[in-house]
Amino acid sequence: MGFRRLRTVVDSMTGKSIRRSSRPAIEWPTVVLAFFCYGTWLAAGFFLWPSYPIAALIVMAVTLALQSSIMHEVLHGHPTRNGLVNEAFVFLPVGLAWPFRRFKTIHLRHHADERLTDPLDDPESYYQALWMHEEMPPLMKFVLKVNNTMAGRLVLGPWLSCIGFFIDDAKHMIAGDKAIRKAWLLHAIGLAVVLPVVQFGFGMPVWLYVLVPVWLGQSLISIRTYAEHQWSEHPEGRTVIVERSPLSFLFLNNNLHFVHHKSPTIAWYRLPKLFRDRREEWLRMNNGYVYPNYFALLRSYAFKAKEPIVHPVLRRAPEPGRAFKPRVRARSISGLGSAPVPAEPPKE
């Protein structure tokens, strides 16, 4: 009986009881939100852009950030129990940059909490191993240094992430990776719908769409991702909680990121209550890696790096004579490319 009671408490903390007993077949808030997102995008392009172009660009940027958050929700199995139906909700890539299936593959690998922040295992890590960093030209080191400030991340982050990701995926497609080729093929089909709508339907130059809504939309998401993870000896201390923010809706409550990592299948609209019900336990579980809001982060780290570029643990060079091979599972969306890692040492 004691074990069952303990398990009930743990399940309620992690959201398992919610997932098992009360998850609906269709999560209507997410369905409505997806239609609202695409409807707002269309309305901004067809009706707002001709008369109020600046307002239209801003509304589109916010919409693209919201669509990115919905993509994140979908890859975690929402709003239905059917993966293909879920994918249909985000099939049109209005944000242009990220093929959904690539984002899904990379992000689910990132959810191995015991490997969070390790640049050789976590594909969303912004850290580097020392020997990787030392091989970079001085200009790139400077760019990454700027990118580790919050202001730099908002301005440079989207470009570094996209360019590094595109180059890395191109290499793997040339090498014959069929799964990546299929993901990009599906993405290209979606772009074949979105780009003509932007250029000819809205009458908006594609270059302007890229430079304002796409760039600004990804910058808004960078506010959330800037401090989501940090190195800690304890895996629970590697994921942040930002308690309050007017951007919570835009991020679909992923400001409560530690709660999401511990309850990755819980729908976005359930996360705040899950956090409020046991706030003190959550804060204790993540070793106090907490900020009251994003303004506190901006005030502290707008022009100051919060984290070093080199991962605190991976500061030593590889052992001489050790065989190397690229770890394919470490493909990165941080703009830093794939990480070479040591092969397993030969058995004696």
C-alpha positions as CSV (number, residue, x, y, z in Angstrom):
1,M,0.0,0.0,0.0
2,G,2.9,2.4,0.8
3,F,4.5,1.8,-2.6
4,R,1.2,2.4,-4.4
5,R,0.7,5.7,-2.5
6,L,4.3,6.7,-3.4
7,R,3.7,5.9,-7.0
8,T,0.5,7.9,-7.1
9,V,2.4,10.9,-5.8
10,V,5.1,10.5,-8.4
11,D,2.6,10.0,-11.2
12,S,0.7,13.2,-10.2
13,M,4.0,15.1,-10.2
14,T,5.0,13.9,-13.6
15,G,1.6,14.0,-15.1
16,K,1.3,10.2,-15.8
17,S,-2.1,10.0,-14.0
18,I,-3.4,12.7,-16.3
19,R,-2.1,11.0,-19.3
20,R,-3.5,7.6,-18.4
21,S,-6.9,8.5,-17.2
22,S,-8.1,11.7,-18.8
23,R,-6.3,12.4,-22.0
24,P,-9.0,13.0,-24.6
25,A,-9.0,11.4,-28.1
26,I,-9.0,14.9,-29.5
27,E,-7.5,17.9,-27.7
28,W,-9.8,20.6,-29.0
29,P,-7.9,23.6,-27.6
30,T,-4.9,22.6,-29.7
31,V,-7.1,22.0,-32.8
32,V,-8.7,25.4,-32.5
33,L,-5.4,27.0,-31.9
34,A,-3.9,25.5,-35.1
35,F,-6.8,26.8,-37.2
36,F,-6.5,30.2,-35.4
37,C,-2.8,30.3,-36.2
38,Y,-3.2,29.7,-39.9
39,G,-6.3,31.8,-40.2
40,T,-4.4,34.7,-38.6
41,W,-1.6,34.2,-41.0
42,L,-3.9,34.3,-44.0
43,A,-5.8,37.3,-42.7
44,A,-2.6,39.3,-42.1
45,G,-1.5,38.6,-45.6
46,F,-4.7,39.1,-47.6
47,F,-6.3,41.9,-45.6
48,L,-3.8,43.6,-43.3
49,W,-0.8,43.7,-45.6
50,P,-2.3,45.9,-48.4
51,S,-3.3,48.7,-46.0
52,Y,-1.1,48.3,-42.9
53,P,2.1,46.6,-44.1
54,I,4.1,47.1,-40.9
55,A,1.3,45.8,-38.7
56,A,1.0,42.8,-41.1
57,L,4.7,42.0,-40.8
58,I,4.5,42.1,-37.0
59,V,1.4,40.0,-36.8
60,M,2.9,37.4,-39.2
61,A,6.1,37.2,-37.1
62,V,4.1,36.5,-34.0
63,T,2.0,33.9,-35.9
64,L,5.1,32.1,-37.1
65,A,6.5,32.0,-33.6
66,L,3.1,30.5,-32.5
67,Q,3.2,28.0,-35.3
68,S,6.7,26.9,-34.2
69,S,5.2,26.3,-30.7
70,I,2.4,24.3,-32.2
71,M,4.9,22.2,-34.1
72,H,6.6,21.4,-30.8
73,E,3.2,20.4,-29.4
74,V,2.5,18.2,-32.4
75,L,5.8,16.3,-32.3
76,H,4.9,15.3,-28.7
77,G,1.8,13.5,-29.8
78,H,-0.9,16.2,-29.9
79,P,-3.7,17.0,-30.6
80,T,-4.9,13.4,-31.6
81,R,-3.6,9.9,-31.1
82,N,-2.8,9.6,-34.8
83,G,0.6,10.8,-35.9
84,L,-0.3,11.5,-39.5
85,V,-3.3,13.5,-38.5
86,N,-1.2,15.5,-36.1
87,E,1.4,16.1,-38.8
88,A,-1.3,17.5,-41.1
89,F,-2.0,20.3,-38.6
90,V,1.5,21.7,-39.2
91,F,2.2,20.4,-42.8
92,L,2.2,23.9,-44.3
93,P,5.7,25.3,-43.3
94,V,4.8,29.0,-43.0
95,G,8.0,29.5,-41.0
96,L,9.9,28.1,-44.0
97,A,13.1,26.9,-42.2
98,W,12.4,23.6,-40.4
99,P,11.0,20.4,-42.0
100,F,8.6,19.0,-39.4
101,R,10.0,15.5,-39.5
102,R,13.6,16.7,-39.0
103,F,12.5,18.9,-36.1
104,K,10.6,15.9,-34.6
105,T,13.6,13.5,-34.8
106,I,16.1,16.0,-33.4
107,H,13.9,17.2,-30.6
108,L,12.8,13.8,-29.3
109,R,16.5,12.9,-29.1
110,H,17.0,16.0,-27.1
111,H,14.6,14.7,-24.5
112,A,17.1,12.3,-23.1
113,D,17.5,14.3,-19.9
114,E,20.6,12.5,-18.6
115,R,22.4,13.7,-21.7
116,L,21.1,17.3,-21.8
117,T,23.6,20.0,-22.8
118,D,26.3,17.4,-23.9
119,P,27.3,18.7,-27.4
120,L,28.1,15.1,-28.4
121,D,24.7,13.7,-27.4
122,D,22.2,16.5,-27.2
123,P,21.4,17.9,-30.7
124,E,20.0,21.1,-29.2
125,S,23.1,22.0,-27.1
126,Y,24.7,25.3,-27.6
127,Y,27.9,24.1,-25.9
128,Q,31.0,22.8,-27.7
129,A,33.7,20.4,-26.8
130,L,37.0,22.2,-26.3
131,W,38.8,20.5,-29.2
132,M,36.0,21.4,-31.5
133,H,36.1,25.0,-30.5
134,E,39.9,25.3,-30.8
135,E,39.7,24.2,-34.4
136,M,37.4,27.1,-35.4
137,P,38.7,30.3,-37.0
138,P,38.9,33.4,-34.8
139,L,36.0,35.1,-36.5
140,M,33.7,32.2,-35.9
141,K,34.7,32.1,-32.2
142,F,33.8,35.7,-31.9
143,V,30.4,35.2,-33.6
144,L,29.7,32.4,-31.2
145,K,30.7,34.5,-28.2
146,V,28.3,37.2,-29.3
147,N,25.6,34.5,-29.9
148,N,25.9,33.5,-26.2
149,T,24.6,36.8,-25.1
150,M,20.8,37.2,-25.1
151,A,20.8,40.1,-27.6
152,G,23.2,38.2,-29.9
153,R,21.0,35.1,-29.7
154,L,18.0,37.0,-30.8
155,V,19.8,38.6,-33.8
156,L,22.3,36.0,-34.9
157,G,20.8,32.8,-33.4
158,P,18.2,32.2,-36.2
159,W,20.8,32.5,-38.9
160,L,23.4,30.4,-37.2
161,S,20.9,27.7,-36.5
162,C,19.4,27.6,-40.0
163,I,22.7,27.7,-41.9
164,G,24.4,25.1,-39.7
165,F,21.3,22.9,-39.9
166,F,21.0,23.2,-43.7
167,I,24.7,22.4,-44.3
168,D,24.6,19.4,-42.0
169,D,21.4,18.0,-43.5
170,A,22.8,18.5,-47.1
171,K,25.8,16.5,-46.2
172,H,23.7,13.6,-44.9
173,M,21.4,13.7,-47.9
174,I,24.4,13.5,-50.3
175,A,25.6,10.6,-48.2
176,G,22.3,8.8,-48.9
177,D,20.2,9.3,-45.8
178,K,16.7,8.4,-47.1
179,A,14.8,9.6,-44.0
180,I,16.3,13.1,-44.3
181,R,15.6,13.2,-48.0
182,K,12.0,12.3,-47.4
183,A,11.6,14.9,-44.7
184,W,12.9,17.6,-47.0
185,L,10.8,16.3,-49.9
186,L,7.7,16.7,-47.8
187,H,8.9,20.1,-46.7
188,A,9.5,21.1,-50.3
189,I,5.9,20.2,-51.2
190,G,4.7,22.4,-48.4
191,L,6.9,25.3,-49.6
192,A,5.4,24.9,-53.0
193,V,2.1,25.9,-51.5
194,V,3.3,28.6,-49.0
195,L,5.8,30.5,-51.2
196,P,3.3,31.2,-54.1
197,V,0.7,32.3,-51.5
198,V,3.2,34.8,-50.0
199,Q,4.5,36.1,-53.4
200,F,1.4,36.2,-55.5
201,G,-1.5,35.8,-53.0
202,F,-0.3,38.4,-50.5
203,G,1.7,40.3,-53.0
204,M,4.6,40.3,-50.5
205,P,8.2,39.8,-51.7
206,V,9.6,36.5,-50.4
207,W,12.9,38.2,-49.4
208,L,10.9,40.6,-47.2
209,Y,8.9,37.7,-45.7
210,V,12.2,36.0,-44.8
211,L,13.9,39.1,-43.4
212,V,11.0,40.2,-41.2
213,P,8.3,37.6,-40.3
214,V,10.6,34.6,-40.5
215,W,13.6,36.1,-38.8
216,L,11.6,38.0,-36.2
217,G,9.4,34.9,-35.5
218,Q,12.5,32.8,-34.8
219,S,13.9,35.5,-32.7
220,L,10.8,35.5,-30.5
221,I,11.3,31.7,-30.0
222,S,14.9,32.4,-29.1
223,I,13.7,34.3,-26.1
224,R,12.4,31.0,-24.8
225,T,15.3,28.8,-25.8
226,Y,18.1,31.1,-24.7
227,A,18.3,29.8,-21.1
228,E,16.2,26.6,-21.4
229,H,19.2,24.5,-20.4
230,Q,22.4,24.9,-18.6
231,W,25.1,22.4,-17.5
232,S,24.6,20.9,-14.0
233,E,26.1,17.9,-12.3
234,H,22.5,16.8,-11.7
235,P,20.3,16.3,-14.8
236,E,17.3,17.8,-12.9
237,G,19.2,21.1,-12.6
238,R,19.7,21.5,-16.3
239,T,16.3,22.7,-17.3
240,V,14.8,26.1,-16.5
241,I,11.5,27.2,-15.0
242,V,10.4,30.8,-16.0
243,E,7.4,31.3,-13.7
244,R,5.5,34.1,-15.4
245,S,5.6,35.8,-18.7
246,P,3.2,37.6,-21.1
247,L,4.8,35.4,-23.7
248,S,3.6,32.2,-22.0
249,F,0.7,31.7,-24.5
250,L,3.0,32.3,-27.5
251,F,5.4,29.6,-26.1
252,L,2.4,27.3,-25.2
253,N,3.6,27.4,-21.6
254,N,7.0,26.0,-22.3
255,N,8.4,28.7,-20.1
256,L,7.7,26.0,-17.5
257,H,10.2,24.0,-19.4
258,F,11.3,21.7,-16.6
259,V,7.7,20.6,-16.1
260,H,7.5,19.9,-19.8
261,H,10.6,17.8,-19.7
262,K,9.2,15.8,-16.8
263,S,5.8,15.5,-18.4
264,P,6.4,15.6,-22.2
265,T,3.1,14.2,-23.2
266,I,1.0,16.6,-21.2
267,A,-0.9,19.1,-23.3
268,W,0.2,22.7,-23.2
269,Y,-2.9,24.0,-21.5
270,R,-2.5,21.6,-18.6
271,L,1.0,22.6,-17.7
272,P,0.3,25.7,-15.6
273,K,-2.1,23.9,-13.2
274,L,0.4,21.0,-13.0
275,F,3.0,23.5,-11.9
276,R,0.8,25.5,-9.6
277,D,-0.5,22.5,-7.7
278,R,3.0,21.5,-6.5
279,R,5.1,24.6,-7.2
280,E,7.6,24.1,-4.3
281,E,8.2,20.5,-5.3
282,W,9.0,21.5,-8.9
283,L,11.4,24.2,-7.8
284,R,13.1,21.8,-5.5
285,M,13.3,19.1,-8.1
286,N,15.1,21.3,-10.6
287,N,17.6,22.6,-8.0
288,G,16.3,26.1,-8.1
289,Y,17.1,26.9,-11.7
290,V,14.3,29.4,-11.8
291,Y,13.7,33.0,-13.2
292,P,10.6,35.1,-12.3
293,N,10.2,36.2,-16.0
294,Y,12.2,36.7,-19.2
295,F,12.8,40.4,-18.4
296,A,15.0,39.2,-15.5
297,L,17.1,37.2,-18.0
298,L,17.3,40.1,-20.4
299,R,18.4,42.5,-17.7
300,S,21.2,40.1,-16.6
301,Y,22.4,38.7,-19.9
302,A,21.4,41.1,-22.7
303,F,25.1,41.8,-23.5
304,K,26.7,39.3,-21.2
305,A,27.1,35.6,-21.9
306,K,25.1,33.4,-19.4
307,E,27.0,30.2,-20.3
308,P,30.5,29.5,-21.7
309,I,30.8,28.2,-25.2
310,V,32.9,25.2,-24.1
311,H,31.1,22.6,-22.2
312,P,32.4,22.5,-18.6
313,V,33.0,18.7,-18.7
314,L,34.3,18.4,-22.3
315,R,37.3,20.7,-21.8
316,R,40.0,18.1,-22.4
317,A,41.4,17.1,-25.8
318,P,40.7,13.5,-27.1
319,E,43.3,10.9,-26.2
320,P,46.1,10.4,-28.8
321,G,45.6,7.4,-31.1
322,R,41.9,7.0,-30.3
323,A,39.8,6.2,-33.4
324,F,37.1,8.8,-34.3
325,K,33.9,8.7,-36.2
326,P,31.0,11.1,-36.5
327,R,28.1,10.5,-34.2
328,V,25.1,10.8,-36.6
329,R,22.6,11.0,-33.7
330,A,24.2,14.3,-32.6
331,R,23.0,16.3,-35.6
332,S,22.5,19.8,-34.3
333,I,20.0,22.6,-34.7
334,S,22.2,24.9,-32.7
335,G,24.1,26.0,-35.8
336,L,27.2,24.2,-34.7
337,G,27.0,21.2,-37.0
338,S,27.6,17.6,-36.2
339,A,30.1,16.7,-33.5
340,P,32.9,14.2,-34.0
341,V,33.2,11.9,-31.0
342,P,35.5,9.1,-30.0
343,A,34.6,5.7,-31.2
344,E,34.3,3.0,-28.5
345,P,37.8,1.9,-27.4
346,P,38.8,-1.5,-28.7
347,K,38.2,-4.3,-26.3
348,E,41.3,-5.8,-24.7
